[in-house]
Amino acid sequence: MFPITLLQMSLKYTNEPPAGIRAGLKRTYTNLSQDFLDYSQSPFYLSLVYSISFLHTVVQERRKFGPLGWNIPYEFNSSDWLASCLFVQNHLDDLEPGKGISWVTVRYMLGEVQYGGRVTDDYDKRLLNTFTRVWFHDGLFEESFQFFKGYIVYSFKEREAYLSAIDNMFNVDPPQVYGFNSNAEITYQTNTMRNILDEIMSIQPKESSSGTSETREDRVARQVREMLSKTPPAFDLFEVKQILIAAGATSSMNIFLRQEIDRMQRIIILVRSTFKDLLLAVEGTIIMSENLRDALDNIFNARVPTVFKRGSWVSSSLGFWFTELIDRHTQFYNWCFGSRPVVFWMSGFFNPQGFLTAMRQEVARAHQGWALDQVTMHNDALKVGPEECKKPPKEGVFIHGLYVDGAGWDRRTSRLVESTNKVLFTLMPVVHVYAIYSTAAKNPKLYTCPVYKKINRTDLNYICALWLQSNKPPDHWVLRGVALLCDVK
């Protein structure tokens, strides 16, 4: 290990990927040698190397757009680029005279092996394969080919000619060159500013009175008392059990509801006990434990206490989290003590996958001879909001609360459309989700749209896929990074 004093005296350097298409290509071509460009006499070689370099820069740049770019921020590096170029060299060497490039092989090696070997998310793999499919084909060698308007394929014999052409490229790249719409730049700038503000907040002194007579502890205590008065009461689990038994104890939907109420019960009890203990700790009646200190700090900064996060849901602020707590409780209470909702609020479930599974089981049991493993989910987007739905569907469920990210939605035609300028998320109308007795593949013209609980598109937040109609091919929306989100706060 280095001595700390030596590290403190040293100059600090960071080596980060260059920002932008021009900077990325310049770095790539600065580091390669003239001998590398002279390796093959094939008329395809130089164009393929440039196209791989362009792909390499694009997949790196998409990371800065957060979940819209990649569900998981992969560390693509120069070894991926080099391995891809070496494969192209070998592939061209093995071509028989008069034979064309095997694009199936090229696309497979790029999308599944060289770059795809790093990709672990299925939808990220789909995105990468889409890039290889739309860029790597015979049209690549035509003069009219462009990755995007103004971004052509360069094919020079001299390295200096590449560097000169790259220097004349755009200083600022439009989001469309990465496959996005214009709103993606807003997402990038918002994420950057949020990270800066989070860092500033983290270094602020925790002990301050803000120049008023009210101390930090007094402010938190006042806020806690207000939230405690609004915290919904705990469920009477014995009463809940009796109601669900009367409604059908073996019903898949009732079993699901009982599980959700049990989890909500634990959250409500935890919130109430934490608030009460925090008030006692502020008053000096009990010792301020580590969990209570964390709750005090987070409530003061309008963030969700760590102890709440462990068994609940992710939220950007305490206000949003507490509002969702009340809304979730309301949906469960009305469902249990009232009647089954006509339209279900998808974001209000701890386990939305279990809800959809219960729906499939319910439909399968309603049809004699239907095996659950032969029943698949399908959906139709309606043209109305939840307030306009007066009756439940004959089969399946109505759900609401989904937002389109990366595109817009035309209610008149029930199709995906391009996003309205400066509108990042579009609220979907009610969606009818149902089950059909078929395992056949869906219509390839439909866009297979992933649904996530939150903005962060991780495996933990993934729910299912819905199939959406569009006038454009599905590849267009794959490059846009289009997904449905249950919560955008």
TORNU-617943 format. One record per residue (C-alpha): y, x, z; residue number from 1. Coordinates in Angstrom, 2 decimals. Layout:
TORNU-617943
REC       Y       X       Z seq
REC       Y       X       Z NUM
...
This chain:
TORNU-617943
REC       Y       X       Z seq
REC    0.00    0.00    0.00   1
REC    3.56    1.11   -0.73   2
REC    5.83    1.68    2.27   3
REC    8.24   -1.24    2.70   4
REC   11.24    1.10    2.86   5
REC   10.27    2.60   -0.50   6
REC   10.01   -0.84   -2.06   7
REC   13.41   -1.80   -0.66   8
REC   15.00    1.31   -2.19   9
REC   13.36    0.80   -5.58  10
REC   14.76   -0.98   -8.61  11
REC   13.05   -4.29   -9.32  12
REC   11.99   -5.26  -12.84  13
REC   10.24   -8.32  -14.18  14
REC    8.43   -8.62  -17.49  15
REC    8.64  -12.20  -18.69  16
REC    7.80  -13.74  -22.07  17
REC   10.87  -13.89  -24.34  18
REC   12.64  -17.23  -24.65  19
REC   12.77  -18.92  -28.03  20
REC   10.97  -18.62  -31.37  21
REC   13.12  -15.76  -32.61  22
REC   12.71  -13.68  -29.46  23
REC    8.97  -14.31  -29.34  24
REC    8.40  -13.34  -32.97  25
REC   10.65  -10.31  -32.61  26
REC    8.66   -9.08  -29.64  27
REC    5.40   -9.55  -31.52  28
REC    6.51   -7.74  -34.68  29
REC    8.28   -4.98  -32.75  30
REC    5.03   -4.14  -30.99  31
REC    2.76   -4.13  -34.05  32
REC    2.49   -1.12  -36.36  33
REC    2.91   -0.82  -40.11  34
REC   -0.76    0.15  -40.34  35
REC   -1.66   -3.23  -38.87  36
REC    0.20   -4.98  -41.71  37
REC   -1.41   -2.67  -44.28  38
REC   -4.94   -3.33  -43.04  39
REC   -5.97   -5.87  -45.69  40
REC   -5.10   -6.34  -49.35  41
REC   -6.06  -10.01  -49.21  42
REC   -3.22  -12.28  -50.41  43
REC   -3.87  -14.47  -47.36  44
REC   -3.64  -11.79  -44.68  45
REC    0.10  -11.44  -44.03  46
REC    0.71  -15.19  -44.04  47
REC   -2.13  -15.73  -41.59  48
REC   -0.86  -13.03  -39.22  49
REC    2.62  -14.58  -39.26  50
REC    1.21  -18.07  -38.69  51
REC   -0.83  -16.86  -35.72  52
REC    2.30  -15.16  -34.36  53
REC    4.25  -18.39  -34.76  54
REC    1.49  -20.37  -33.02  55
REC    1.43  -17.75  -30.25  56
REC    5.16  -18.17  -29.63  57
REC    5.02  -21.97  -29.71  58
REC    2.16  -22.29  -27.22  59
REC    4.04  -19.96  -24.86  60
REC    7.34  -21.80  -25.24  61
REC    5.82  -25.20  -24.56  62
REC    5.24  -24.12  -20.96  63
REC    8.94  -24.38  -20.15  64
REC    8.83  -28.14  -20.81  65
REC    6.51  -28.69  -17.86  66
REC    3.79  -31.36  -18.07  67
REC    5.23  -32.57  -21.38  68
REC    4.22  -29.23  -22.91  69
REC    0.94  -28.45  -21.17  70
REC   -0.81  -30.31  -18.39  71
REC   -1.65  -26.88  -16.96  72
REC    0.73  -23.91  -17.58  73
REC   -1.62  -21.40  -19.21  74
REC   -0.83  -17.70  -19.29  75
REC   -1.26  -17.00  -23.00  76
REC   -0.60  -13.33  -23.70  77
REC   -0.71  -10.65  -26.39  78
REC   -4.47  -10.19  -26.01  79
REC   -4.99  -13.74  -27.33  80
REC   -2.79  -12.94  -30.32  81
REC   -4.56   -9.64  -31.01  82
REC   -8.04  -11.16  -30.73  83
REC   -7.02  -13.89  -33.20  84
REC   -5.63  -11.37  -35.69  85
REC   -8.72   -9.16  -35.42  86
REC  -10.89  -12.20  -36.13  87
REC   -8.80  -12.95  -39.25  88
REC   -9.23   -9.36  -40.40  89
REC  -13.00   -9.58  -40.02  90
REC  -13.14  -13.01  -41.64  91
REC  -11.19  -11.84  -44.69  92
REC  -13.35   -8.72  -44.95  93
REC  -16.47  -10.89  -45.04  94
REC  -15.18  -13.26  -47.74  95
REC  -17.04  -13.03  -51.01  96
REC  -14.92  -12.56  -54.16  97
REC  -13.55  -15.88  -55.37  98
REC  -14.32  -17.64  -52.09  99
REC  -11.59  -19.34  -50.09 100
REC  -10.90  -19.19  -46.39 101
REC  -13.20  -21.21  -44.15 102
REC  -10.52  -23.20  -42.37 103
REC  -13.06  -24.93  -40.16 104
REC  -14.04  -21.50  -38.83 105
REC  -10.44  -20.34  -38.42 106
REC   -9.41  -23.50  -36.59 107
REC  -12.46  -23.34  -34.34 108
REC  -11.89  -19.71  -33.38 109
REC   -8.21  -20.31  -32.60 110
REC   -8.50  -23.69  -30.91 111
REC  -11.81  -23.27  -29.10 112
REC  -12.30  -19.54  -28.56 113
REC   -9.29  -17.21  -28.72 114
REC   -6.61  -19.51  -27.31 115
REC   -8.88  -22.40  -26.42 116
REC  -10.93  -20.18  -24.13 117
REC   -8.09  -20.31  -21.61 118
REC   -7.63  -24.07  -21.84 119
REC   -9.45  -26.12  -19.21 120
REC   -7.86  -29.55  -19.64 121
REC   -9.37  -31.83  -22.29 122
REC   -6.01  -33.17  -23.44 123
REC   -4.56  -29.66  -23.63 124
REC   -7.55  -28.69  -25.76 125
REC   -6.83  -31.68  -27.99 126
REC   -3.22  -30.52  -28.35 127
REC   -4.21  -26.97  -29.26 128
REC   -6.72  -28.18  -31.84 129
REC   -4.05  -30.45  -33.31 130
REC   -1.72  -27.48  -33.82 131
REC   -4.45  -25.58  -35.64 132
REC   -5.30  -28.64  -37.74 133
REC   -1.73  -29.35  -38.93 134
REC   -0.80  -25.70  -39.57 135
REC   -3.95  -23.92  -40.72 136
REC   -5.06  -25.29  -44.08 137
REC   -4.66  -24.46  -47.78 138
REC   -1.11  -25.81  -47.78 139
REC   -0.09  -22.87  -45.57 140
REC    0.20  -20.63  -48.66 141
REC    2.41  -23.01  -50.65 142
REC    6.11  -22.21  -50.92 143
REC    7.04  -25.68  -49.70 144
REC    5.15  -25.29  -46.39 145
REC    7.27  -25.30  -43.23 146
REC    6.24  -25.39  -39.59 147
REC    9.41  -27.42  -39.13 148
REC   12.51  -27.77  -41.25 149
REC   13.99  -24.28  -41.59 150
REC   10.91  -22.48  -40.21 151
REC    9.00  -21.10  -43.20 152
REC    6.08  -18.67  -43.44 153
REC    7.26  -15.10  -44.03 154
REC    5.04  -12.72  -45.97 155
REC    6.43   -9.19  -46.29 156
REC    4.69   -5.87  -46.68 157
REC    7.16   -3.98  -44.50 158
REC    7.58   -4.50  -40.78 159
REC   11.34   -3.97  -41.03 160
REC   11.58   -6.87  -43.48 161
REC   10.00   -9.15  -40.88 162
REC   12.37   -7.96  -38.18 163
REC   15.36   -8.50  -40.45 164
REC   14.24  -12.03  -41.37 165
REC   13.50  -12.86  -37.73 166
REC   16.99  -11.68  -36.70 167
REC   18.44  -14.31  -39.05 168
REC   16.50  -17.17  -37.47 169
REC   18.12  -19.82  -35.28 170
REC   19.49  -18.76  -31.90 171
REC   18.54  -22.09  -30.35 172
REC   15.39  -23.91  -31.42 173
REC   15.28  -27.71  -31.64 174
REC   12.53  -29.28  -29.52 175
REC   10.99  -30.67  -32.70 176
REC    9.74  -27.21  -33.70 177
REC    7.43  -27.36  -30.67 178
REC    6.31  -30.88  -31.60 179
REC    8.66  -32.75  -29.23 180
REC   11.47  -35.22  -29.75 181
REC   15.09  -34.39  -28.90 182
REC   14.77  -35.74  -25.34 183
REC   12.45  -32.88  -24.40 184
REC   15.46  -30.59  -24.01 185
REC   16.79  -32.92  -21.30 186
REC   13.46  -32.67  -19.51 187
REC   13.56  -28.87  -19.69 188
REC   17.13  -28.62  -18.39 189
REC   16.40  -31.14  -15.62 190
REC   13.33  -29.22  -14.46 191
REC   15.26  -25.95  -14.48 192
REC   18.11  -27.36  -12.43 193
REC   15.72  -29.04   -9.99 194
REC   13.98  -25.72   -9.35 195
REC   17.32  -24.02   -8.72 196
REC   18.42  -26.73   -6.29 197
REC   15.07  -26.57   -4.49 198
REC   15.54  -22.84   -3.98 199
REC   19.07  -23.38   -2.68 200
REC   17.86  -26.05   -0.27 201
REC   15.08  -23.81    1.01 202
REC   17.53  -21.09    2.13 203
REC   20.03  -23.40    3.79 204
REC   20.37  -22.98    7.58 205
REC   18.39  -25.63    9.39 206
REC   20.63  -25.83   12.43 207
REC   23.97  -27.39   11.59 208
REC   26.03  -30.29   12.71 209
REC   27.74  -30.79    9.32 210
REC   31.12  -30.57   11.04 211
REC   30.66  -33.88   12.86 212
REC   29.86  -34.86   16.42 213
REC   26.42  -36.09   15.29 214
REC   23.81  -33.35   15.56 215
REC   20.95  -32.79   13.16 216
REC   18.48  -34.31   15.63 217
REC   20.71  -37.34   16.15 218
REC   20.87  -37.99   12.41 219
REC   17.11  -37.78   12.07 220
REC   16.56  -40.01   15.12 221
REC   18.92  -42.64   13.71 222
REC   17.11  -42.58   10.36 223
REC   13.69  -42.72   12.03 224
REC   14.65  -45.76   14.12 225
REC   15.80  -47.54   10.96 226
REC   12.59  -46.75    9.08 227
REC   10.44  -47.64   12.07 228
REC   12.02  -51.09   12.17 229
REC   11.12  -51.57    8.48 230
REC    7.60  -50.13    8.66 231
REC    5.11  -52.93    7.91 232
REC    2.74  -53.93   10.72 233
REC   -0.86  -52.78   10.75 234
REC   -3.49  -55.11    9.33 235
REC   -5.80  -57.09   11.58 236
REC   -9.00  -55.62   10.17 237
REC  -11.22  -58.28   11.79 238
REC   -9.19  -61.02   10.10 239
REC   -9.26  -59.11    6.81 240
REC  -13.05  -58.81    7.05 241
REC  -13.50  -62.54    7.68 242
REC  -11.27  -63.48    4.74 243
REC  -13.08  -61.16    2.33 244
REC  -16.52  -62.36    3.50 245
REC  -15.45  -65.93    2.82 246
REC  -14.14  -64.92   -0.61 247
REC  -17.35  -63.07   -1.49 248
REC  -18.38  -59.92    0.37 249
REC  -20.31  -58.50   -2.61 250
REC  -17.55  -59.07   -5.15 251
REC  -16.59  -55.71   -6.67 252
REC  -12.88  -56.57   -6.49 253
REC  -13.13  -57.60   -2.82 254
REC  -14.96  -54.39   -1.96 255
REC  -12.21  -52.45   -3.69 256
REC   -9.51  -54.38   -1.82 257
REC  -11.17  -53.67    1.53 258
REC  -11.27  -49.94    0.77 259
REC   -7.60  -49.94   -0.21 260
REC   -6.57  -51.83    2.94 261
REC   -8.53  -49.37    5.09 262
REC   -6.60  -46.47    3.58 263
REC   -3.29  -48.28    3.92 264
REC   -4.12  -49.03    7.55 265
REC   -4.52  -45.32    8.29 266
REC   -1.19  -44.52    6.65 267
REC    0.69  -47.23    8.56 268
REC   -0.79  -46.12   11.90 269
REC    0.07  -42.49   11.09 270
REC    3.66  -43.33   10.11 271
REC    4.26  -45.43   13.22 272
REC    2.79  -42.86   15.60 273
REC    4.68  -39.98   13.96 274
REC    8.00  -41.82   14.11 275
REC    7.49  -42.78   17.76 276
REC    6.43  -39.27   18.78 277
REC    9.35  -37.75   16.90 278
REC   11.82  -39.95   18.79 279
REC   10.23  -38.91   22.08 280
REC   10.36  -35.24   21.07 281
REC   14.04  -35.48   20.13 282
REC   14.73  -37.06   23.52 283
REC   12.82  -34.22   25.21 284
REC   10.11  -36.46   26.64 285
REC    7.28  -34.64   24.82 286
REC    6.94  -31.18   23.28 287
REC    8.04  -30.75   19.66 288
REC    4.76  -29.83   17.96 289
REC    4.46  -28.05   14.62 290
REC    3.80  -31.33   12.78 291
REC    6.78  -32.99   14.45 292
REC    9.01  -30.01   13.63 293
REC    7.90  -30.23   10.01 294
REC    8.61  -33.99   10.02 295
REC   12.06  -33.38   11.51 296
REC   12.96  -30.77    8.89 297
REC   11.67  -32.83    5.97 298
REC   13.28  -36.09    7.07 299
REC   16.60  -34.27    7.48 300
REC   16.25  -33.00    3.88 301
REC   15.11  -36.45    2.63 302
REC   11.63  -35.12    1.84 303
REC    8.20  -36.49    2.69 304
REC    6.70  -34.92    5.86 305
REC    3.60  -32.85    5.19 306
REC    1.48  -34.95    7.52 307
REC    2.28  -38.05    5.42 308
REC    1.37  -36.34    2.14 309
REC   -2.16  -35.42    3.20 310
REC   -3.59  -38.90    3.02 311
REC   -1.10  -40.75    0.85 312
REC    0.69  -40.13   -2.44 313
REC    3.18  -37.70   -3.92 314
REC    6.84  -38.66   -4.12 315
REC   10.03  -36.77   -4.90 316
REC   11.93  -38.06   -1.88 317
REC   11.30  -39.78    1.44 318
REC   13.25  -42.84    0.30 319
REC   11.02  -43.40   -2.73 320
REC    7.90  -42.75   -0.64 321
REC    8.89  -45.25    2.07 322
REC    9.82  -47.91   -0.48 323
REC    6.43  -47.46   -2.13 324
REC    4.75  -47.81    1.27 325
REC    6.38  -51.22    1.72 326
REC    5.58  -52.32   -1.85 327
REC    1.93  -51.25   -1.58 328
REC    1.53  -53.09    1.71 329
REC    3.09  -56.21    0.17 330
REC    0.64  -56.21   -2.77 331
REC   -2.40  -55.80   -0.50 332
REC   -1.16  -58.38    2.02 333
REC   -0.44  -61.01   -0.64 334
REC   -3.78  -60.36   -2.33 335
REC   -5.77  -60.61    0.91 336
REC   -3.95  -63.42    2.73 337
REC   -2.68  -65.26   -0.33 338
REC   -4.38  -65.22   -3.71 339
REC   -5.51  -62.70   -6.28 340
REC   -2.45  -61.40   -8.20 341
REC   -1.92  -62.61  -11.74 342
REC   -0.58  -59.15  -12.63 343
REC   -1.57  -56.03  -10.70 344
REC    0.86  -53.23   -9.94 345
REC   -1.13  -50.19  -11.09 346
REC    0.94  -47.64   -9.15 347
REC    0.21  -49.43   -5.88 348
REC   -3.42  -48.34   -5.61 349
REC   -4.84  -45.30   -3.87 350
REC   -7.78  -45.32   -6.26 351
REC   -6.78  -46.90   -9.60 352
REC   -9.95  -45.54  -11.21 353
REC  -11.95  -47.56   -8.69 354
REC   -9.91  -50.63   -9.58 355
REC  -10.80  -50.30  -13.26 356
REC  -14.45  -49.66  -12.41 357
REC  -14.49  -52.79  -10.25 358
REC  -13.04  -54.72  -13.20 359
REC  -15.84  -53.45  -15.48 360
REC  -18.45  -54.44  -12.89 361
REC  -16.90  -57.88  -12.55 362
REC  -17.03  -58.47  -16.30 363
REC  -20.57  -57.08  -16.61 364
REC  -21.85  -59.37  -13.82 365
REC  -20.27  -62.38  -15.52 366
REC  -22.46  -61.82  -18.61 367
REC  -26.20  -61.98  -18.20 368
REC  -27.96  -59.00  -19.72 369
REC  -24.92  -56.72  -19.82 370
REC  -25.72  -53.23  -18.51 371
REC  -22.78  -51.44  -16.90 372
REC  -23.40  -48.21  -18.81 373
REC  -23.05  -50.17  -22.08 374
REC  -19.74  -51.72  -21.04 375
REC  -16.59  -49.85  -22.08 376
REC  -12.94  -50.48  -21.38 377
REC  -10.42  -51.63  -23.94 378
REC   -6.84  -52.88  -23.81 379
REC   -4.14  -54.88  -25.54 380
REC   -0.42  -54.50  -24.92 381
REC    1.31  -57.85  -24.52 382
REC    4.91  -58.64  -25.42 383
REC    5.99  -59.96  -22.02 384
REC    6.85  -58.64  -18.58 385
REC    5.03  -59.46  -15.31 386
REC    7.42  -62.31  -14.47 387
REC    6.42  -64.19  -17.62 388
REC    2.68  -64.11  -16.89 389
REC    1.79  -67.34  -15.10 390
REC   -2.00  -67.32  -15.41 391
REC   -4.55  -64.50  -15.12 392
REC   -6.66  -63.60  -18.17 393
REC  -10.07  -65.19  -18.64 394
REC  -11.64  -61.73  -18.33 395
REC  -10.26  -58.40  -17.26 396
REC   -6.91  -57.85  -15.56 397
REC   -3.21  -57.74  -16.35 398
REC   -1.49  -54.56  -15.17 399
REC    2.15  -53.51  -15.11 400
REC    4.26  -50.57  -13.97 401
REC    3.30  -48.10  -16.72 402
REC    5.95  -45.91  -18.37 403
REC    5.72  -44.19  -21.76 404
REC    6.62  -40.50  -21.54 405
REC    7.39  -38.63  -24.77 406
REC    7.87  -41.72  -26.94 407
REC    9.28  -45.24  -26.95 408
REC    7.70  -48.67  -27.24 409
REC    8.58  -51.49  -29.61 410
REC    7.76  -54.78  -27.89 411
REC    8.26  -56.74  -31.08 412
REC    5.47  -54.94  -32.95 413
REC    3.57  -53.65  -29.87 414
REC    3.56  -50.11  -31.24 415
REC    4.60  -46.62  -30.24 416
REC    7.93  -45.52  -31.71 417
REC   10.19  -42.51  -31.33 418
REC   12.13  -42.31  -28.08 419
REC   15.65  -43.65  -27.93 420
REC   18.12  -40.80  -27.55 421
REC   18.59  -39.81  -23.88 422
REC   15.98  -42.34  -22.70 423
REC   13.19  -40.27  -21.16 424
REC   10.85  -43.06  -20.04 425
REC   10.20  -46.52  -21.47 426
REC    8.70  -49.27  -19.33 427
REC    5.64  -50.80  -20.94 428
REC    5.13  -54.56  -21.00 429
REC    2.11  -56.07  -19.31 430
REC   -1.16  -54.56  -20.53 431
REC   -4.37  -56.58  -20.66 432
REC   -7.26  -54.32  -19.70 433
REC  -10.74  -55.71  -20.23 434
REC  -14.34  -54.66  -20.85 435
REC  -16.44  -55.06  -23.98 436
REC  -20.18  -54.70  -24.51 437
REC  -20.04  -51.77  -26.89 438
REC  -20.13  -47.99  -26.83 439
REC  -18.90  -47.59  -30.40 440
REC  -16.01  -45.21  -31.07 441
REC  -12.51  -46.66  -31.05 442
REC  -10.42  -47.11  -34.17 443
REC   -9.33  -43.56  -35.17 444
REC   -5.88  -44.90  -36.10 445
REC   -5.22  -45.76  -32.45 446
REC   -3.61  -43.12  -30.26 447
REC   -5.78  -42.25  -27.27 448
REC   -3.13  -42.13  -24.56 449
REC   -3.92  -40.56  -21.16 450
REC   -2.70  -42.41  -18.06 451
REC   -1.57  -40.47  -14.99 452
REC   -0.48  -41.53  -11.51 453
REC    2.52  -39.21  -11.41 454
REC    4.63  -36.99  -13.67 455
REC    2.42  -33.98  -12.92 456
REC   -0.46  -34.43  -15.34 457
REC   -3.25  -32.83  -13.37 458
REC   -6.91  -33.82  -13.14 459
REC   -6.19  -35.26   -9.69 460
REC   -3.57  -37.60  -11.17 461
REC   -5.60  -38.62  -14.23 462
REC   -6.72  -42.25  -14.27 463
REC   -8.06  -43.19  -17.69 464
REC   -7.14  -43.48  -21.35 465
REC   -5.58  -46.47  -23.07 466
REC   -5.49  -47.02  -26.83 467
REC   -2.07  -47.68  -28.36 468
REC   -1.12  -48.77  -31.86 469
REC    1.35  -46.86  -34.02 470
REC    2.56  -46.58  -37.60 471
REC    2.21  -42.80  -37.39 472
REC   -1.02  -40.78  -37.19 473
REC   -2.31  -39.96  -33.69 474
REC   -1.67  -36.23  -34.26 475
REC    2.06  -36.95  -34.25 476
REC    1.94  -38.32  -30.71 477
REC   -0.44  -35.60  -29.54 478
REC    2.20  -32.99  -30.45 479
REC    4.85  -35.12  -28.75 480
REC    2.84  -34.95  -25.52 481
REC    2.86  -38.74  -25.15 482
REC    1.29  -40.13  -21.99 483
REC    1.53  -43.18  -19.74 484
REC    2.75  -42.65  -16.18 485
REC    2.40  -44.98  -13.23 486
REC    5.40  -43.45  -11.48 487
REC    8.35  -41.51  -12.89 488
REC   10.37  -40.96   -9.71 489
